[in-house]
Amino acid sequence: MRVAFTTGGLLAGAAVIVALWFYNPGFALLCIPMVASVLTALALMFSHPVPSRRHRLR
């Protein structure tokens, strides 16, 4: 599931840059760091294991 979310985020980010490139190449170049930071956040969020709530100590 994590691979699907990461791949989907990567494809969505690439689609945003391509769509912006046809609208305005300068604006697309300005948005590349923002898209890259969102993709990095998605990859980090889905790469770390989620601790189980069932056996959590209080």
N, C-alpha and C positions, 0 to 999 in steps of 0.2 A: 504494500500500500504506500509505503514511503517513497519507493522508486516511482510509482505512478504520479504522486503529487509533485515530486521534484522534476520529473520529465514534463508534466503538464505546465508547471511554472516556467520551465525553460522555454517551452514552445510558445507560451503566452507572451513571455518577455521578448522573444525574437519576433513574434507577430506585431507587437506594439512598435518595436523599432522599425520594422519594414513599413508598417502603415504610416508612421510618422515621417519616414524617409520620402515617401511619395507625396506627402503633404508639404513638408518643409525640411530639407536635409540639415539645415543649421539647427533647427529645433530638435531634430532626432539626435544629433550629436550632443546637444545639451542634456538630453534625457537618458543617455546611455548609463551614466553613473547611478542615477536613481533606480533604473531597472536592475542594474547589477547589484545594488545594495539590497533590493527586495528579494532577488533570487538567492543572494547569500544568506539572508535571514531565513528564507524558506528551507534552504538546504541544511542550515544549522538546526532549525527547529525539528525537522524530520529525521535528522541523522542521530540524534541522541536518544537513548532508550528511555521509555517512560516508566517511572517507578510504579510498582503495583500499589494500589490503595488498600488492598485486602489485608496485607500483612504489615501495615505501617504502625510503628510504635507511637504511643502518645506521650 
